[in-house]
Amino acid sequence: MLDFFKEVNLTCSNCGREIKENEPFTVTLKLPSKKKMPVGVLDKVLVKHAEKILCTQCQSVCV
């Protein structure tokens, strides 16, 4: 139960920089089946299920 309240930090998959509150970012996800649909706090769901999380600087370089 304590893990639920633990703070999770989003970090860029490319450069490793921490993404701060109110900062835009890009996420790559695969659409899961209905049985495996992620539910929960957004940052925790993204850390667990995202293929890539990119900050705005890395996203502009990748495009």
Secondary structure as UniProt FT lines:
FT   HELIX           2..5
FT   TURN            13..15
FT   TURN            21..22
FT   STRAND          25..28
FT   HELIX           34..36
FT   HELIX           42..49
FT   STRAND          52..55
FT   HELIX           56..62
//
